[in-house]
Amino acid sequence: MADIAYPVMIFAAGFGTRMRHLTKHQPKPMIPVAGRPLIDHALDLAREVTPPVIVANSHYKSDVLADHLANSEVAISREDPQILDTGGGLRHALPLLGTQSGPVYTVNPDVVWRGPNPLCLLRDAWDPARMDALLTCIPISRTVGRSGGGDFHTDEDGRLHRGGDLVYGGVQLLRTNRLDEVNETVFSLNTLWDLMADEGRLFALEYPGHWCDVGTPEGIPLAEDLIAPR
């Protein structure tokens, strides 16, 4: 599937409360890691798969994000008056993404990766005949800055199930056609994953490199060490 380009959705609307003082005047995706805002690291990944469109949602301190992206190709999906969570936010952005059924990449910008571009790996592993979603997951032993346990485990066919030592890395490729089945306005993509898992169409791609959660101030130096030139 490497010759097909899919839209990219970057989740940038959250309040970033775990970042404490660092998000007093800016949204979390604008926090610098290794001298560049987190969202710029996410954009590096997105641009490598030459998407037809990149959309970032916004809510908290949205003007700061909009000013940063003003001269870029990124479209802004503003969530106002309320924040919509990942599922609601993705559904709200579908007109900008140019699709009602997918697939689209979604990217959480508050992580960093050491190794191959996870979006490229997703593109190459995507099998629409079997999959409604393909989530990049990392064995907990290869994560940095992770608090708590894993999220998932896989069966012998690579299907995802709740609980286990695989951590969802915040990057996935998924179809969006089932978003209209959710009645709530504000909802997490976990709701969509559960629908897909019940039908055996939720899959994992195990990332071969390393990954760092940058959800707290303590994660910043860990991330910078992870991606420092070796």
Salt bridges, closest charged atoms under 4 A:
ASP40 OD1 - HIS68 NE2 2.80
ASP44 OD2 - ARG36 NH1 2.68
ASP63 OD1 - ARG78 NH2 3.46
GLU73 OE2 - ARG47 NE 2.87
ASP110 OD2 - LYS28 NZ 2.78
ASP124 OD1 - ARG123 NE 3.22
ASP127 OD2 - ARG130 NE 3.11
ASP132 OD1 - ARG201 NE 2.99
ASP151 OD1 - ARG146 NH2 2.98
ASP155 OD2 - HIS161 NE2 3.08
ASP157 OD2 - ARG159 NH1 3.29
GLU181 OE2 - ARG178 NE 2.92
ASP194 OD1 - ARG162 NH2 2.98
GLU199 OE1 - ARG178 NH1 3.11
GLU206 OE2 - ARG142 NH2 3.18
ASP213 OD2 - ARG18 NH2 3.99
GLU218 OE2 - ARG20 NH2 2.78
